[in-house]
Amino acid sequence: MLAAIAAQGSVTKAAKQLNYSQPAVSRHLARLEAETGAKLVQRVGRGIRLTPEGEHLARRAAEIVGRVDTAATELSAMVGLRTGRVRVAGFQSALAALVPHAAGTLRREHPGIELHLVEAHPRVALDLLRAGEVDVAVGFRYDDAAPDDVRATLLFDDPMYLLSLESGQTLEGHRDADWIAGCENCRRDFLEACAKVGFVPSIAYITDDTIVQQALVAAGMGVTTMPGLTLRTHHAPGIEVSVLPDFRRRVYLATYGEPPDPPATTAFISALHHAVEQTRPGEPAPAVAARLPHGD
């Protein structure tokens, strides 16, 4: 009301602009003066004018009203998905094999949405999600458990493969081989899989770089295991792959807080599900399937 009075130059005209009665505007103006402890208007003849304090507050009022109008426009655009932002943290092979498909769908259907990507180990991605630094985390687990403080949705089961120079191999068939494995944190589930079939692998080479792991296998330096999603991003010539029964990882997406998710986040999640349907990452990629023994 003070902004309208400043713009119109009178209580009567301000009331007409706002569709209020003149007494109602006068009452609100009196209450505003009481709350601020400042004289905001002074009578001049049959009209009024703003005091210096009133002019100052009226300028701020105009700024506030403008910001509210801007916020309303921005929110309307977000609800209509004309604009928005979604921040995603995910592990390397998901960002390489899945997210680009989802990003393409998002760009075609909602070109105004900004997509920000961060490569992160699943545990780090969840920490970023909890801290509010990302909106979606794409991770994996080797068991069926899920964190109880986030909303996790299973995307697909990612099969694990044995990589060696011979086809049709098993974990126990290489109990005496040199093994190539990741860091201590990354190889825990691999060690558990070996323990289930009765041996402790001899780890000769340690690297988290899947390209280096495959290069070592191709050079005959040892054998390793690798998820199917990773094999879709890189498959070195000369390496044979054998699917490992009962050994897989579960790929999921997670969001934080109660539903519904913000519109841009919902749009990305829908695009990611579409990418999973189109690429079918839980099945062998054509290049991998061609090297699998018949029937696997």
C-alpha positions as CSV (number, residue, x, y, z in Angstrom):
1,M,0.0,0.0,0.0
2,L,2.8,2.4,0.8
3,A,4.3,1.7,-2.7
4,A,0.9,2.4,-4.3
5,I,0.6,5.7,-2.3
6,A,4.1,6.7,-3.4
7,A,3.2,5.9,-7.0
8,Q,-0.2,7.5,-7.1
9,G,0.4,10.5,-4.8
10,S,-2.7,10.1,-2.8
11,V,-4.6,7.6,-0.5
12,T,-7.7,7.9,-2.7
13,K,-5.9,7.0,-5.9
14,A,-3.9,4.2,-4.2
15,A,-7.1,2.7,-2.8
16,K,-8.7,2.7,-6.3
17,Q,-5.6,1.0,-7.8
18,L,-5.6,-1.7,-5.1
19,N,-9.4,-2.1,-5.1
20,Y,-9.6,-1.2,-1.5
21,S,-11.7,1.4,0.3
22,Q,-10.0,4.6,1.3
23,P,-10.6,4.0,5.0
24,A,-9.0,0.5,4.7
25,V,-5.9,2.0,3.2
26,S,-5.8,4.7,5.9
27,R,-6.0,2.1,8.6
28,H,-3.2,0.0,7.1
29,L,-1.1,3.1,6.8
30,A,-1.7,4.0,10.4
31,R,-0.8,0.5,11.5
32,L,2.4,0.6,9.4
33,E,3.4,3.8,11.1
34,A,2.8,2.3,14.5
35,E,4.8,-0.8,13.7
36,T,7.8,1.2,12.3
37,G,7.6,4.0,14.8
38,A,8.1,6.5,12.0
39,K,5.9,9.2,10.5
40,L,5.6,8.0,6.9
41,V,3.2,10.7,5.4
42,Q,2.3,14.3,6.1
43,R,-0.7,16.3,5.0
44,V,-0.1,19.1,2.6
45,G,-3.2,21.1,2.0
46,R,-5.9,18.6,1.0
47,G,-3.4,16.0,0.0
48,I,-0.5,14.1,1.5
49,R,3.2,13.6,0.7
50,L,5.7,11.1,1.9
51,T,8.2,12.0,4.6
52,P,11.9,11.2,4.0
53,E,11.3,8.0,6.1
54,G,8.2,7.2,4.0
55,E,10.1,7.7,0.7
56,H,12.9,5.4,1.9
57,L,10.4,2.7,3.0
58,A,8.4,3.1,-0.2
59,R,11.5,2.5,-2.3
60,R,12.2,-0.7,-0.4
61,A,8.6,-1.6,-0.8
62,A,8.8,-1.3,-4.5
63,E,11.9,-3.5,-4.6
64,I,10.2,-6.1,-2.4
65,V,7.1,-6.2,-4.6
66,G,9.3,-6.4,-7.7
67,R,11.2,-9.4,-6.2
68,V,8.0,-11.1,-5.3
69,D,6.7,-10.7,-8.8
70,T,10.0,-12.1,-10.2
71,A,9.9,-15.0,-7.8
72,A,6.3,-15.8,-8.9
73,T,7.4,-15.7,-12.6
74,E,10.4,-17.9,-11.9
75,L,8.2,-20.4,-10.0
76,S,5.6,-20.5,-12.7
77,A,8.4,-21.2,-15.2
78,M,9.7,-24.0,-13.1
79,V,6.3,-25.6,-12.6
80,G,5.9,-25.4,-16.3
81,L,9.4,-26.8,-16.8
82,R,10.5,-23.9,-19.0
83,T,13.5,-23.5,-16.7
84,G,15.1,-25.0,-13.7
85,R,18.2,-26.9,-12.5
86,V,19.0,-30.4,-11.5
87,R,22.4,-31.4,-9.9
88,V,23.4,-35.1,-10.2
89,A,26.2,-37.0,-8.6
90,G,27.0,-40.4,-10.0
91,F,29.8,-43.0,-10.4
92,Q,31.9,-43.0,-13.6
93,S,30.3,-45.8,-15.7
94,A,26.8,-44.5,-15.0
95,L,27.8,-41.0,-16.1
96,A,29.4,-42.5,-19.2
97,A,26.8,-45.1,-20.2
98,L,23.4,-43.9,-18.9
99,V,23.3,-40.2,-18.0
100,P,24.2,-39.0,-21.6
101,H,21.0,-40.7,-22.8
102,A,19.0,-39.1,-20.0
103,A,20.6,-35.7,-20.8
104,G,19.6,-36.0,-24.4
105,T,16.0,-36.7,-23.5
106,L,16.0,-33.8,-21.0
107,R,17.4,-31.4,-23.6
108,R,14.8,-32.4,-26.2
109,E,11.8,-32.3,-23.9
110,H,12.8,-29.5,-21.5
111,P,15.6,-27.4,-23.1
112,G,15.4,-24.8,-20.3
113,I,16.5,-27.1,-17.6
114,E,20.2,-26.9,-16.6
115,L,21.9,-30.2,-15.8
116,H,25.0,-30.2,-13.6
117,L,27.0,-33.4,-13.1
118,V,29.5,-34.5,-10.5
119,E,31.5,-37.7,-10.6
120,A,31.5,-39.3,-7.2
121,H,31.8,-42.7,-5.5
122,P,28.3,-43.8,-4.2
123,R,29.2,-43.1,-0.6
124,V,30.4,-39.6,-1.5
125,A,27.3,-39.0,-3.7
126,L,25.0,-39.8,-0.8
127,D,26.9,-37.4,1.4
128,L,26.5,-34.7,-1.2
129,L,22.8,-35.5,-1.4
130,R,22.4,-35.3,2.4
131,A,24.2,-32.0,2.4
132,G,21.9,-30.5,-0.2
133,E,24.8,-30.1,-2.7
134,V,23.1,-32.3,-5.3
135,D,19.5,-33.2,-6.1
136,V,20.0,-36.8,-7.3
137,A,22.6,-39.5,-6.5
138,V,23.1,-42.4,-8.8
139,G,25.0,-45.2,-7.0
140,F,25.3,-49.0,-6.5
141,R,25.4,-51.6,-3.8
142,Y,26.2,-55.3,-3.8
143,D,23.6,-56.1,-1.2
144,D,19.8,-55.5,-1.0
145,A,20.1,-52.9,1.8
146,A,19.5,-49.2,1.2
147,P,20.1,-46.2,3.3
148,D,17.0,-45.4,5.4
149,D,17.5,-41.6,5.3
150,V,17.0,-41.2,1.6
151,R,14.5,-42.3,-1.0
152,A,16.2,-45.0,-3.1
153,T,14.8,-46.5,-6.2
154,L,16.3,-49.6,-7.9
155,L,17.2,-48.9,-11.6
156,F,18.5,-52.4,-12.6
157,D,20.8,-55.2,-11.6
158,D,24.2,-54.9,-13.1
159,P,25.8,-58.4,-13.8
160,M,29.5,-58.9,-12.9
161,Y,31.9,-60.5,-15.4
162,L,35.3,-62.3,-15.2
163,L,37.8,-60.9,-17.6
164,S,40.6,-63.1,-18.8
165,L,42.3,-64.4,-22.0
166,E,40.0,-67.5,-22.0
167,S,36.3,-67.7,-22.3
168,G,33.9,-69.6,-20.1
169,Q,35.9,-69.1,-16.9
170,T,34.8,-69.0,-13.3
171,L,36.2,-67.4,-10.1
172,E,37.2,-70.8,-8.6
173,G,38.9,-71.7,-11.9
174,H,41.4,-68.9,-11.3
175,R,42.0,-69.4,-7.6
176,D,45.8,-69.7,-8.3
177,A,45.9,-66.8,-10.8
178,D,47.3,-63.3,-10.3
179,W,44.4,-60.9,-9.7
180,I,44.0,-57.3,-10.6
181,A,41.8,-55.4,-8.1
182,G,40.8,-51.9,-7.0
183,C,41.6,-50.2,-3.8
184,E,40.8,-51.7,-0.4
185,N,37.4,-50.1,-0.2
186,C,36.5,-51.0,-3.8
187,R,37.5,-54.7,-3.6
188,R,35.5,-55.7,-0.5
189,D,32.7,-57.3,-2.4
190,F,35.0,-59.0,-4.8
191,L,36.8,-60.6,-1.9
192,E,33.5,-61.7,-0.4
193,A,32.5,-63.3,-3.8
194,C,35.8,-65.2,-3.8
195,A,35.3,-66.3,-0.2
196,K,31.9,-67.8,-1.1
197,V,33.5,-70.2,-3.6
198,G,36.3,-71.1,-1.2
199,F,39.5,-69.2,-1.9
200,V,41.4,-66.0,-1.1
201,P,42.7,-64.3,-4.3
202,S,46.3,-63.4,-4.8
203,I,46.1,-59.7,-5.7
204,A,49.2,-58.7,-7.7
205,Y,48.1,-55.4,-9.1
206,I,46.0,-52.6,-7.6
207,T,44.3,-49.9,-9.7
208,D,40.8,-48.4,-9.8
209,D,41.3,-47.4,-13.4
210,T,39.2,-49.8,-15.5
211,I,41.2,-49.1,-18.7
212,V,44.4,-50.0,-16.9
213,Q,42.8,-53.1,-15.5
214,Q,41.8,-54.3,-18.9
215,A,45.2,-53.4,-20.4
216,L,46.8,-55.6,-17.8
217,V,44.4,-58.5,-18.6
218,A,45.1,-58.1,-22.3
219,A,48.8,-58.2,-21.6
220,G,48.4,-61.5,-19.8
221,M,49.4,-60.0,-16.4
222,G,46.4,-61.4,-14.5
223,V,42.6,-61.6,-14.4
224,T,39.9,-59.3,-12.9
225,T,36.2,-58.8,-12.5
226,M,34.2,-55.9,-13.9
227,P,30.5,-54.8,-14.0
228,G,28.6,-55.0,-17.2
229,L,28.0,-51.2,-17.3
230,T,31.7,-50.6,-17.2
231,L,32.2,-53.0,-20.1
232,R,29.8,-50.9,-22.1
233,T,32.1,-47.9,-21.8
234,H,35.3,-49.8,-22.7
235,H,36.1,-53.3,-23.8
236,A,39.7,-53.9,-24.8
237,P,40.4,-56.2,-27.8
238,G,41.5,-59.7,-27.0
239,I,39.8,-59.9,-23.6
240,E,37.2,-62.7,-23.0
241,V,34.3,-62.1,-20.6
242,S,32.4,-64.7,-18.6
243,V,29.3,-63.8,-16.6
244,L,29.6,-64.7,-12.9
245,P,26.4,-66.2,-11.5
246,D,25.1,-64.9,-8.2
247,F,27.5,-61.9,-8.3
248,R,26.0,-58.6,-9.3
249,R,25.6,-55.0,-8.1
250,R,22.4,-53.1,-7.7
251,V,22.3,-49.7,-9.4
252,Y,19.9,-47.2,-7.8
253,L,19.0,-43.5,-7.8
254,A,18.4,-41.6,-4.6
255,T,16.7,-38.3,-3.7
256,Y,16.3,-36.6,-0.4
257,G,13.2,-35.4,1.5
258,E,9.6,-36.1,1.1
259,P,7.9,-36.3,-2.3
260,P,7.1,-34.7,-4.6
261,D,10.6,-33.8,-5.9
262,P,11.1,-30.4,-7.6
263,P,9.9,-30.4,-11.2
264,A,13.3,-30.3,-12.8
265,T,14.4,-33.3,-10.6
266,T,11.3,-35.2,-11.5
267,A,12.0,-34.6,-15.2
268,F,15.6,-35.9,-14.9
269,I,14.4,-39.0,-13.1
270,S,11.9,-39.7,-15.8
271,A,14.6,-39.3,-18.4
272,L,16.9,-41.6,-16.5
273,H,14.3,-44.3,-16.3
274,H,13.7,-43.9,-20.1
275,A,17.5,-44.3,-20.6
276,V,17.5,-47.5,-18.7
277,E,14.5,-48.8,-20.8
278,Q,16.2,-47.9,-24.0
279,T,19.8,-49.1,-23.3
280,R,18.8,-52.2,-21.1
281,P,22.1,-52.0,-19.1
282,G,21.2,-55.1,-17.1
283,E,21.7,-57.2,-20.2
284,P,25.1,-57.7,-22.0
285,A,26.0,-55.1,-24.5
286,P,26.2,-56.4,-28.1
287,A,30.0,-56.4,-28.0
288,V,29.9,-58.3,-24.7
289,A,27.2,-60.7,-25.7
290,A,29.1,-61.7,-28.9
291,R,31.9,-63.0,-26.7
292,L,29.8,-64.9,-24.2
293,P,29.6,-68.7,-24.6
294,H,26.2,-69.8,-26.1
295,G,23.4,-69.8,-23.5
296,D,24.9,-67.3,-21.0
